[in-house]
């Protein structure tokens, strides 16, 4: 993770945002040496959300507490794919 002071980041904000968005680089903005905020790609957040959802599914499956779902074929029909 790259760290950069907020004062230095002001003049480089566009470049830093592009690095985070396209390079999937996490950039920490620091204030007096402490991390104050992160620039992170939305895709990274989506990847974490997907991993969390999968882990929760696997845990519920292992515990036998899965909620009833909709069969795959029915979802296809609902979306007009079948």
Secondary structure, 3 states (H helix, E strand, C coil): CEEEEHHHHHHHHHHHHHHHHHHCCCEEEEECCEEEEEECCHHHHHHHHHHHHHHHHHHHHHHCCCCCCCCHHHHHHHCCCC
